[in-house]
Amino acid sequence: MDDMHTVVTNSTVDGVLSAILAVLVVVVIADALRVCVRHIRRPALSTLSETPYVESNIVAPAGLIPTREEKEEVARDAVGADPGG
């Protein structure tokens, strides 16, 4: 009897998770269709924009253990950093 209860519980969990996943797939497909139809009807509303490229100033070691040069660069960057954020 305990084994059957475990089987029923596992089947219920599997069914609920499958239903949630199916609903999420339908939501994603419906939103994609909405965006496609909007673009077909009014292409001017579908303009894309990106922010300009800005090179990162973040300094991090290339591996797990930083080399002496990497430690020096991190120290130089910390000295020149703005303490106010």
C-alpha positions in Angstrom: 0.0 0.0 0.0 2.9 2.4 0.8 4.5 1.7 -2.5 1.3 2.5 -4.3 0.9 5.8 -2.4 4.5 6.7 -3.5 3.7 5.9 -7.1 0.5 8.0 -7.0 2.4 10.9 -5.4 5.2 10.7 -8.0 2.7 10.5 -10.9 0.9 13.5 -9.5 4.1 15.6 -9.2 5.1 14.5 -12.7 1.7 15.5 -14.1 1.7 18.9 -12.4 5.2 19.7 -13.5 4.4 18.6 -17.1 1.3 20.8 -17.2 3.2 23.8 -15.9 5.9 23.3 -18.5 3.3 22.9 -21.3 1.6 26.1 -20.2 4.9 28.0 -20.2 5.7 26.7 -23.7 2.3 27.9 -24.9 2.9 31.3 -23.3 6.2 31.7 -25.0 4.8 30.7 -28.4 1.8 33.0 -28.0 4.1 35.9 -27.2 6.3 35.2 -30.1 3.3 35.1 -32.4 2.1 38.4 -30.9 5.4 40.0 -31.6 5.6 38.6 -35.2 2.0 39.8 -36.0 2.8 43.3 -34.6 5.9 43.5 -36.7 4.0 42.4 -39.9 1.2 44.9 -39.3 3.4 47.9 -38.2 7.1 47.4 -38.9 7.9 50.9 -37.6 7.0 49.8 -34.0 9.6 47.0 -34.1 12.7 49.1 -34.2 15.6 47.6 -32.3 18.1 49.6 -30.3 21.2 48.8 -28.5 23.4 50.8 -26.2 26.8 51.7 -27.6 29.7 49.4 -26.9 31.7 50.3 -23.8 34.9 48.4 -22.9 34.8 46.9 -19.5 37.2 48.2 -16.8 36.8 45.1 -14.6 40.0 43.4 -13.8 40.0 39.8 -12.8 42.6 37.0 -12.9 42.5 34.7 -15.9 42.7 31.5 -13.8 42.1 30.3 -10.3 45.4 31.6 -9.0 46.3 35.1 -10.1 49.8 35.8 -11.5 52.1 38.5 -10.0 51.2 40.8 -13.0 47.5 40.3 -12.4 47.8 41.0 -8.7 49.7 44.3 -9.5 47.0 45.3 -12.0 44.2 44.6 -9.5 46.2 46.7 -6.9 46.6 49.6 -9.4 43.0 49.5 -10.3 42.0 49.5 -6.6 44.1 52.6 -5.9 42.6 54.5 -8.8 39.0 53.4 -8.0 36.4 55.9 -6.8 35.7 55.1 -3.1 32.3 56.7 -3.4 31.1 54.1 -6.0 
